[in-house]
Amino acid sequence: MYVSDAVVRKIMKEAGAERISKEAIVEMQKYMNKLAFDTASKAVKLSKHAKRKTIEVSDIRLAMRE
């Protein structure tokens, strides 16, 4: 997994959760990992389309809009 248990727990605590089950953390990790991977994949395609090797902020922003 790309996003650690601790990061998910911290985000959920900051969002107001008092207690979080292990199953909830795992489910949130799955969602966040898929979202991050899909966004990264789109950003890579966008940078390649622009004939660049470097992924730029604009690629990430465009990828998140799609």
PyRosetta script that sets phi, psi and omega in degrees:
from pyrosetta import init, pose_from_sequence

init()
pose = pose_from_sequence("MYVSDAVVRKIMKEAGAERISKEAIVEMQKYMNKLAFDTASKAVKLSKHAKRKTIEVSDIRLAMRE")
pose.set_psi(1, 144.8)
pose.set_omega(1, -179.2)
pose.set_phi(2, -84.0)
pose.set_psi(2, -36.7)
pose.set_omega(2, -177.5)
pose.set_phi(3, -101.5)
pose.set_psi(3, 124.5)
pose.set_omega(3, -174.8)
pose.set_phi(4, -76.9)
pose.set_psi(4, 161.5)
pose.set_omega(4, 175.5)
pose.set_phi(5, -55.5)
pose.set_psi(5, -43.8)
pose.set_omega(5, -176.3)
pose.set_phi(6, -62.3)
pose.set_psi(6, -40.1)
pose.set_omega(6, 179.6)
pose.set_phi(7, -65.8)
pose.set_psi(7, -45.5)
pose.set_omega(7, 179.5)
pose.set_phi(8, -61.9)
pose.set_psi(8, -46.0)
pose.set_omega(8, 179.9)
pose.set_phi(9, -59.6)
pose.set_psi(9, -43.9)
pose.set_omega(9, -179.7)
pose.set_phi(10, -62.1)
pose.set_psi(10, -45.4)
pose.set_omega(10, 179.2)
pose.set_phi(11, -60.9)
pose.set_psi(11, -45.9)
pose.set_omega(11, -178.2)
pose.set_phi(12, -66.2)
pose.set_psi(12, -37.3)
pose.set_omega(12, 177.0)
pose.set_phi(13, -64.6)
pose.set_psi(13, -44.6)
pose.set_omega(13, 179.3)
pose.set_phi(14, -65.2)
pose.set_psi(14, -25.8)
pose.set_omega(14, 177.5)
pose.set_phi(15, -79.7)
pose.set_psi(15, -7.8)
pose.set_omega(15, 175.6)
pose.set_phi(16, 115.2)
pose.set_psi(16, -0.2)
pose.set_omega(16, -179.8)
pose.set_phi(17, -68.8)
pose.set_psi(17, 136.9)
pose.set_omega(17, 175.8)
pose.set_phi(18, -89.8)
pose.set_psi(18, -45.0)
pose.set_omega(18, 179.2)
pose.set_phi(19, -133.6)
pose.set_psi(19, 147.4)
pose.set_omega(19, -177.2)
pose.set_phi(20, -136.8)
pose.set_psi(20, 127.3)
pose.set_omega(20, 179.0)
pose.set_phi(21, -75.6)
pose.set_psi(21, 156.0)
pose.set_omega(21, 177.6)
pose.set_phi(22, -59.7)
pose.set_psi(22, -38.7)
pose.set_omega(22, 180.0)
pose.set_phi(23, -63.8)
pose.set_psi(23, -38.0)
pose.set_omega(23, 178.5)
pose.set_phi(24, -66.6)
pose.set_psi(24, -40.1)
pose.set_omega(24, 178.0)
pose.set_phi(25, -63.0)
pose.set_psi(25, -45.2)
pose.set_omega(25, -179.6)
pose.set_phi(26, -62.1)
pose.set_psi(26, -42.5)
pose.set_omega(26, -179.7)
pose.set_phi(27, -64.8)
pose.set_psi(27, -42.3)
pose.set_omega(27, 178.0)
pose.set_phi(28, -64.8)
pose.set_psi(28, -39.1)
pose.set_omega(28, 177.1)
pose.set_phi(29, -59.7)
pose.set_psi(29, -45.5)
pose.set_omega(29, 179.8)
pose.set_phi(30, -57.9)
pose.set_psi(30, -46.6)
pose.set_omega(30, -178.8)
pose.set_phi(31, -63.8)
pose.set_psi(31, -48.3)
pose.set_omega(31, -177.7)
pose.set_phi(32, -64.9)
pose.set_psi(32, -39.2)
pose.set_omega(32, 179.2)
pose.set_phi(33, -65.4)
pose.set_psi(33, -42.9)
pose.set_omega(33, 179.1)
pose.set_phi(34, -64.2)
pose.set_psi(34, -44.4)
pose.set_omega(34, 179.8)
pose.set_phi(35, -61.5)
pose.set_psi(35, -45.4)
pose.set_omega(35, -179.9)
pose.set_phi(36, -64.7)
pose.set_psi(36, -44.7)
pose.set_omega(36, -178.8)
pose.set_phi(37, -64.5)
pose.set_psi(37, -45.2)
pose.set_omega(37, -179.9)
pose.set_phi(38, -62.5)
pose.set_psi(38, -42.0)
pose.set_omega(38, 178.9)
pose.set_phi(39, -64.5)
pose.set_psi(39, -44.0)
pose.set_omega(39, 179.1)
pose.set_phi(40, -62.3)
pose.set_psi(40, -42.1)
pose.set_omega(40, 179.4)
pose.set_phi(41, -61.9)
pose.set_psi(41, -43.5)
pose.set_omega(41, 178.1)
pose.set_phi(42, -64.2)
pose.set_psi(42, -40.9)
pose.set_omega(42, -180.0)
pose.set_phi(43, -63.1)
pose.set_psi(43, -39.4)
pose.set_omega(43, 177.9)
pose.set_phi(44, -62.5)
pose.set_psi(44, -45.2)
pose.set_omega(44, 179.1)
pose.set_phi(45, -61.2)
pose.set_psi(45, -40.7)
pose.set_omega(45, 179.7)
pose.set_phi(46, -64.7)
pose.set_psi(46, -42.3)
pose.set_omega(46, -179.7)
pose.set_phi(47, -68.4)
pose.set_psi(47, -37.9)
pose.set_omega(47, 177.5)
pose.set_phi(48, -65.9)
pose.set_psi(48, -39.3)
pose.set_omega(48, 178.1)
pose.set_phi(49, -60.8)
pose.set_psi(49, -34.4)
pose.set_omega(49, 178.7)
pose.set_phi(50, -84.2)
pose.set_psi(50, 6.6)
pose.set_omega(50, 179.7)
pose.set_phi(51, 60.4)
pose.set_psi(51, 39.8)
pose.set_omega(51, 176.5)
pose.set_phi(52, -120.5)
pose.set_psi(52, 151.0)
pose.set_omega(52, 174.2)
pose.set_phi(53, -94.4)
pose.set_psi(53, -20.7)
pose.set_omega(53, -177.4)
pose.set_phi(54, -94.6)
pose.set_psi(54, 128.3)
pose.set_omega(54, 175.2)
pose.set_phi(55, -81.8)
pose.set_psi(55, 129.0)
pose.set_omega(55, -177.9)
pose.set_phi(56, -109.8)
pose.set_psi(56, 167.4)
pose.set_omega(56, 179.7)
pose.set_phi(57, -55.1)
pose.set_psi(57, -39.9)
pose.set_omega(57, -179.3)
pose.set_phi(58, -61.5)
pose.set_psi(58, -35.2)
pose.set_omega(58, 177.5)
pose.set_phi(59, -64.3)
pose.set_psi(59, -43.5)
pose.set_omega(59, 179.7)
pose.set_phi(60, -63.9)
pose.set_psi(60, -46.0)
pose.set_omega(60, -179.0)
pose.set_phi(61, -62.9)
pose.set_psi(61, -41.6)
pose.set_omega(61, 176.8)
pose.set_phi(62, -65.4)
pose.set_psi(62, -41.2)
pose.set_omega(62, 180.0)
pose.set_phi(63, -62.9)
pose.set_psi(63, -35.7)
pose.set_omega(63, -179.9)
pose.set_phi(64, -72.4)
pose.set_psi(64, -23.7)
pose.set_omega(64, 179.7)
pose.set_phi(65, -77.8)
pose.set_psi(65, -28.0)
pose.set_omega(65, -175.4)
pose.set_phi(66, -72.1)
pose.dump_pdb("model.pdb")
